[in-house]
Amino acid sequence: MLKGLEVSVLRKSEALEENNTKRIDPEFFIKAAVEAFRRLKDEPRLGDFVKDGYRVVYETTKVVDRDEGVSDGLPFFLQSADITTPFINADRMACVPEADWLRYPRGRIKAGELLIEVKGKAEKVAVVPDDFPSRTLVTGTCYKLTTHEKWQRSLLVAHLIGRYGAILKDRLKTNLLVAYIAKDDLYRIPVPNIGEALADRVHAIVQSSLAKRNEILQAQESASSALLSAIGLADWTPPEPLSYTARASDVFASGRFDAQYFMPAKEQVKQSLAVLPGQLLSDRVNSIRDQWVPDRAPPTMRVRNYDLTDALVPLLDAEKEPSFADEIGSMKKVFKDGDVAISRLRAYLKEVAVVRTGDDICSVGSSEFIVLRPKDKAISPETLMVFLRSAPVQTILKWCQDGSQHPRFSEADLLSIPVPDAVATVSDQITKIVQDGFTARHRARKLLEAAKCAVEIAIEDGELAAMAYLDQAEGAV
């Protein structure tokens, strides 16, 4: 018996229906996708909802570090890594040269546009908020569109992240080295033609989910402000001298000979932290190096496996779908509830997150994570996360990185950062602010899940069943 063997049997006419390129690969005829298309083939198509759409095809001449780009007034560059469906993480966007802004006017995104990832994993969907930076170019991995009516945008969000929309989108990926969905294929995705009453409710729920973004951002900003005020660095800005020197003894002691490691901004902030009463990070946390090897685990063991991009959101929680051990191909770091995971790769992405999983299922993550476990309760994991994401600490990590293609900072440099005692004095306050933000994010995800499920139920059991589900779900959220 062949494990996992699946067979789809179709008539030739059905196999060629809306198959203009005459694909015969098994990915196109996966059973779930065939059944989803059968259910929805007589419904309207995504293209029927589109007022205007475009994917700019370009390769930027240079991605500019965010801090450098902002100080020079350069346009932002939105990449798929900046999207956490349906939100956009605008505070981590890099920049591109002014020449790119002038060269690609159709790549400029506007408030209210829907972004659909069509390259690579092709999983993400996002809505551009009203207060988004006006000068932003979007990566060519995303298709951007506007709908005729706002409620149509909400329906597309709910459908594309739902079971039917996701599988129909997934089957359209070309079987190339890098998967890609063509515009014509994207526009042919069937969308359920739901009635006005259900459409209005789905729209209201999606809009409520998107509105939670402001609560989340406010919590992040308030927590950061409270921490920086406590350590006296609320108004700190890094110096930018044209030249500087370093002692030969410091160079030999560090084992680094590159100029960036001795940037005055880094040295100044380290000294500002060191003069305050406190301890090094290494005195406050243990660096956990426990490893999980998939080959040594039972194949059917369930594991939550977090990628680096999961830590773009400052919370690794139990909503991550578990995988089986035999689906994981490499060694991982082990996480426990209350740990703080920080990626040592590309510090500017601020991939720092609190682990709040409950430990009911084994949690692991990329070997690029450094896992920190507080030694006591003086500084909460939430406060430590805010500290590590703060501008002063990020300045230190930025100039500790080594390597051009894959810049990393070392564990030793991270653990040598001074942590003032003043951080502990505001830990309770920061913890509450952060947890309020987590609650807002959780509610936003629950609202989006309700909209998604309502559309799925309408497809399977009709609109009355979907409305009854929403009556129950909205009361529980």
PATOR-963848 format. One line per 4 residues: for each residue z, x, y of C-alpha. Coordinates in steps of 0.02 Angstrom, whole numbers, plus 50000, padded with zeros to 5 digits. Layout:
BEGIN
Z:X:Y ~ ...
//
This chain:
BEGIN
50000:50000:50000 ~ 49955:50064:50174 ~ 50102:50052:50291 ~ 50066:49952:50449
49889:49904:50397 ~ 49823:49760:50502 ~ 49655:49673:50484 ~ 49566:49558:50607
49425:49452:50537 ~ 49302:49377:50662 ~ 49129:49304:50665 ~ 48997:49415:50744
48976:49290:50886 ~ 49163:49295:50923 ~ 49168:49485:50913 ~ 49030:49497:51044
49102:49363:51158 ~ 49137:49442:51329 ~ 49111:49611:51247 ~ 48969:49672:51357
48988:49853:51303 ~ 48986:49799:51119 ~ 49149:49887:51076 ~ 49187:49900:50891
49345:50007:50902 ~ 49502:49937:50817 ~ 49601:49944:50982 ~ 49489:49809:51054
49513:49697:50902 ~ 49700:49718:50876 ~ 49762:49554:50803 ~ 49881:49508:50944
49744:49534:51074 ~ 49618:49430:50976 ~ 49742:49287:50961 ~ 49789:49299:51146
49605:49290:51196 ~ 49576:49140:51082 ~ 49718:49048:51170 ~ 49658:49086:51346
49470:49109:51337 ~ 49435:48942:51424 ~ 49555:48979:51569 ~ 49510:49050:51741
49485:49238:51756 ~ 49582:49360:51862 ~ 49429:49388:51970 ~ 49432:49203:52020
49594:49236:52115 ~ 49534:49394:52206 ~ 49490:49383:52389 ~ 49461:49571:52406
49488:49716:52288 ~ 49454:49902:52280 ~ 49496:50060:52187 ~ 49468:50219:52287
49400:50358:52177 ~ 49451:50525:52248 ~ 49545:50685:52215 ~ 49659:50733:52358
49635:50909:52421 ~ 49822:50939:52422 ~ 49984:50845:52390 ~ 50106:50894:52528
50295:50901:52503 ~ 50374:50746:52579 ~ 50490:50835:52701 ~ 50350:50946:52764
50229:50800:52776 ~ 50349:50686:52870 ~ 50389:50821:52997 ~ 50201:50847:53025
50166:50660:53038 ~ 50049:50659:52887 ~ 50002:50500:52791 ~ 50096:50456:52633
50022:50459:52459 ~ 50075:50323:52337 ~ 50063:50378:52155 ~ 50095:50276:51998
50258:50372:51972 ~ 50321:50291:52133 ~ 50305:50116:52057 ~ 50442:50029:51960
50370:49857:51925 ~ 50365:49760:52041 ~ 50444:49878:52168 ~ 50377:50033:52255
50495:50182:52280 ~ 50435:50225:52455 ~ 50574:50350:52488 ~ 50501:50473:52362
50317:50467:52410 ~ 50234:50634:52446 ~ 50105:50659:52583 ~ 49922:50709:52597
49821:50796:52733 ~ 49759:50696:52882 ~ 49581:50732:52824 ~ 49609:50624:52670
49666:50478:52778 ~ 49504:50489:52878 ~ 49393:50516:52726 ~ 49455:50370:52620
49484:50217:52732 ~ 49470:50097:52584 ~ 49613:50186:52498 ~ 49735:50129:52632
49856:49998:52570 ~ 49918:49848:52667 ~ 50069:49734:52657 ~ 50048:49594:52531
49922:49684:52421 ~ 49944:49683:52233 ~ 49932:49852:52147 ~ 49881:49857:51963
49884:50020:51867 ~ 49717:50039:51777 ~ 49725:50220:51718 ~ 49839:50310:51596
49970:50192:51526 ~ 49902:50052:51637 ~ 50068:49960:51629 ~ 50130:49949:51809
50110:49808:51934 ~ 50181:49807:52111 ~ 50176:49709:52272 ~ 50165:49803:52438
50313:49742:52545 ~ 50296:49689:52726 ~ 50392:49839:52794 ~ 50294:49970:52696
50239:50128:52790 ~ 50075:50082:52873 ~ 49990:50250:52844 ~ 49985:50261:52654
49844:50303:52534 ~ 49855:50240:52355 ~ 49812:50344:52202 ~ 49651:50309:52110
49751:50261:51956 ~ 49787:50092:52037 ~ 49674:49948:52084 ~ 49726:49856:52242
49683:49677:52281 ~ 49726:49527:52388 ~ 49724:49348:52324 ~ 49661:49191:52410
49837:49117:52409 ~ 50009:49198:52400 ~ 50061:49095:52249 ~ 49914:49168:52153
49983:49343:52181 ~ 50149:49290:52105 ~ 50062:49210:51955 ~ 49965:49370:51923
50124:49474:51930 ~ 50213:49361:51806 ~ 50062:49352:51690 ~ 50015:49536:51689
50190:49593:51644 ~ 50208:49456:51514 ~ 50160:49465:51331 ~ 49987:49388:51348
49933:49475:51507 ~ 49997:49644:51448 ~ 49909:49639:51279 ~ 49746:49577:51356
49753:49715:51485 ~ 49797:49844:51353 ~ 49647:49802:51242 ~ 49528:49838:51387
49576:50021:51400 ~ 49427:50130:51358 ~ 49459:50244:51211 ~ 49442:50404:51311
49550:50558:51333 ~ 49631:50468:51480 ~ 49632:50279:51459 ~ 49550:50176:51596
49513:49992:51633 ~ 49350:49959:51726 ~ 49347:49834:51871 ~ 49233:49711:51781
49347:49711:51629 ~ 49502:49688:51738 ~ 49422:49540:51826 ~ 49383:49458:51657
49565:49446:51602 ~ 49604:49261:51572 ~ 49745:49188:51678 ~ 49829:49023:51631
49781:48878:51744 ~ 49954:48807:51776 ~ 49990:48655:51882 ~ 50047:48657:52063
50230:48617:52026 ~ 50251:48759:51901 ~ 50148:48878:52008 ~ 50262:48844:52157
50418:48879:52053 ~ 50347:49040:51982 ~ 50300:49095:52157 ~ 50474:49057:52225
50557:49155:52084 ~ 50443:49307:52102 ~ 50472:49305:52291 ~ 50661:49297:52263
50648:49447:52147 ~ 50549:49545:52277 ~ 50673:49498:52413 ~ 50812:49586:52316
50727:49749:52363 ~ 50809:49745:52534 ~ 50983:49728:52456 ~ 50947:49874:52341
50883:49986:52481 ~ 51030:49938:52593 ~ 51153:49985:52456 ~ 51071:50154:52432
51070:50189:52619 ~ 51250:50133:52643 ~ 51314:50239:52499 ~ 51223:50394:52562
51286:50368:52740 ~ 51467:50347:52683 ~ 51459:50507:52581 ~ 51376:50613:52715
51498:50552:52847 ~ 51645:50597:52735 ~ 51585:50778:52718 ~ 51532:50793:52900
51346:50813:52868 ~ 51282:50645:52929 ~ 51178:50726:53067 ~ 51132:50885:52973
50951:50940:52978 ~ 50884:51096:52891 ~ 50839:51244:53003 ~ 50658:51302:53001
50652:51484:53060 ~ 50486:51577:53054 ~ 50568:51730:52976 ~ 50733:51776:52893
50816:51914:52794 ~ 50924:51928:52639 ~ 51042:52063:52576 ~ 50975:52172:52437
51139:52144:52342 ~ 51110:51956:52345 ~ 50932:51979:52283 ~ 50987:52086:52136
51133:51971:52095 ~ 51023:51818:52088 ~ 50884:51896:51986 ~ 50759:51813:52104
50640:51905:52219 ~ 50545:51758:52295 ~ 50571:51717:52479 ~ 50601:51530:52453
50761:51561:52353 ~ 50840:51634:52511 ~ 50782:51501:52633 ~ 50908:51484:52777
50916:51294:52752 ~ 50982:51317:52577 ~ 51106:51452:52624 ~ 51169:51355:52775
51205:51195:52680 ~ 51290:51289:52538 ~ 51403:51375:52665 ~ 51438:51209:52752
51496:51135:52587 ~ 51590:51291:52533 ~ 51700:51300:52690 ~ 51771:51128:52652
51916:51111:52529 ~ 51842:51076:52359 ~ 51778:51144:52195 ~ 51612:51196:52121
51518:51064:52024 ~ 51552:51165:51866 ~ 51739:51136:51892 ~ 51716:50948:51907
51594:50912:51764 ~ 51547:50974:51593 ~ 51364:51009:51561 ~ 51326:50923:51396
51199:51011:51286 ~ 51212:50899:51132 ~ 51042:50878:51053 ~ 50967:50740:50949
50834:50790:50823 ~ 50727:50645:50761 ~ 50688:50728:50594 ~ 50874:50728:50552
50900:50544:50589 ~ 50861:50394:50476 ~ 50682:50339:50515 ~ 50737:50161:50556
50880:50215:50669 ~ 50867:50125:50837 ~ 50873:50238:50989 ~ 50856:50211:51176
50740:50351:51232 ~ 50734:50381:51420 ~ 50591:50474:51505 ~ 50612:50573:51666
50526:50434:51762 ~ 50661:50312:51705 ~ 50781:50409:51817 ~ 50677:50370:51972
50787:50216:51972 ~ 50968:50280:51986 ~ 51026:50183:51833 ~ 50990:50207:51648
51051:50046:51571 ~ 51045:49946:51410 ~ 50889:49850:51462 ~ 50783:49996:51399
50696:49937:51241 ~ 50752:50039:51089 ~ 50630:50139:50983 ~ 50642:50189:50801
50685:50369:50763 ~ 50520:50400:50673 ~ 50427:50351:50833 ~ 50505:50494:50932
50417:50659:50912 ~ 50528:50789:50995 ~ 50707:50846:51016 ~ 50809:50754:51149
50969:50768:51249 ~ 51110:50649:51201 ~ 51182:50531:51333 ~ 51348:50438:51336
51403:50295:51446 ~ 51466:50366:51612 ~ 51359:50524:51608 ~ 51247:50574:51751
51072:50633:51703 ~ 50972:50740:51824 ~ 50797:50807:51795 ~ 50779:50992:51827
50591:50969:51848 ~ 50518:50935:52021 ~ 50679:50907:52117 ~ 50590:50814:52258
50569:50663:52143 ~ 50759:50638:52145 ~ 50764:50589:51961 ~ 50953:50570:51955
51035:50421:51869 ~ 51200:50353:51805 ~ 51204:50313:51619 ~ 51276:50138:51591
51221:50089:51416 ~ 51382:50035:51332 ~ 51351:50157:51188 ~ 51310:50017:51066
51147:50108:51026 ~ 51119:50296:51031 ~ 51046:50348:51199 ~ 50940:50504:51217
50824:50577:51348 ~ 50700:50714:51389 ~ 50753:50894:51361 ~ 50715:50920:51546
50872:50821:51589 ~ 51034:50911:51629 ~ 51174:50797:51572 ~ 51336:50800:51672
51498:50721:51613 ~ 51642:50709:51741 ~ 51803:50795:51684 ~ 51913:50665:51768
51905:50504:51867 ~ 51926:50579:52040 ~ 51740:50565:52074 ~ 51649:50422:51986
51479:50446:51903 ~ 51404:50331:52036 ~ 51474:50441:52176 ~ 51413:50598:52089
51239:50523:52077 ~ 51239:50485:52264 ~ 51299:50662:52302 ~ 51161:50740:52197
51029:50631:52279 ~ 51091:50670:52456 ~ 50984:50770:52578 ~ 51099:50925:52581
51103:50942:52391 ~ 50917:50906:52377 ~ 50886:51045:52504 ~ 50981:51167:52392
50887:51114:52236 ~ 50720:51119:52325 ~ 50739:51303:52366 ~ 50812:51347:52196
50655:51294:52104 ~ 50549:51423:52016 ~ 50369:51402:51957 ~ 50214:51330:52040
50139:51207:51916 ~ 50304:51144:51846 ~ 50442:51193:51970 ~ 50617:51188:51896
50792:51231:51955 ~ 50916:51312:51836 ~ 51076:51237:51768 ~ 51172:51384:51843
51108:51346:52019 ~ 51152:51162:51999 ~ 51328:51195:51937 ~ 51363:51320:52077
51346:51187:52212 ~ 51513:51158:52303 ~ 51581:50981:52296 ~ 51705:50947:52437
51867:50853:52400 ~ 51816:50730:52537 ~ 51689:50659:52415 ~ 51833:50598:52306
51915:50510:52454 ~ 51766:50393:52473 ~ 51726:50379:52288 ~ 51796:50202:52269
51700:50142:52421 ~ 51537:50220:52363 ~ 51559:50157:52186 ~ 51572:49977:52246
51419:49994:52358 ~ 51316:50070:52217 ~ 51373:49939:52091 ~ 51326:49801:52213
51153:49879:52220 ~ 51144:49885:52030 ~ 51193:49701:52026 ~ 51053:49659:52148
50928:49756:52041 ~ 50989:49670:51884 ~ 50968:49500:51965 ~ 50794:49546:52026
50743:49595:51850 ~ 50817:49435:51778 ~ 50720:49331:51903 ~ 50559:49422:51860
50594:49400:51675 ~ 50617:49213:51704 ~ 50448:49200:51792 ~ 50365:49299:51654
50440:49194:51515 ~ 50395:49032:51605 ~ 50211:49080:51606 ~ 50219:49129:51421
50302:48963:51377 ~ 50171:48867:51477 ~ 50035:48952:51374 ~ 50119:48916:51208
50211:48750:51231 ~ 50148:48674:51393 ~ 50210:48658:51570 ~ 50349:48533:51536
50431:48657:51418 ~ 50409:48794:51549 ~ 50491:48687:51684 ~ 50636:48646:51567
50658:48832:51532 ~ 50664:48872:51718 ~ 50794:48736:51747 ~ 50906:48826:51624
50860:49006:51670 ~ 50883:48987:51858 ~ 51058:48919:51833 ~ 51104:49069:51727
51035:49204:51842
//
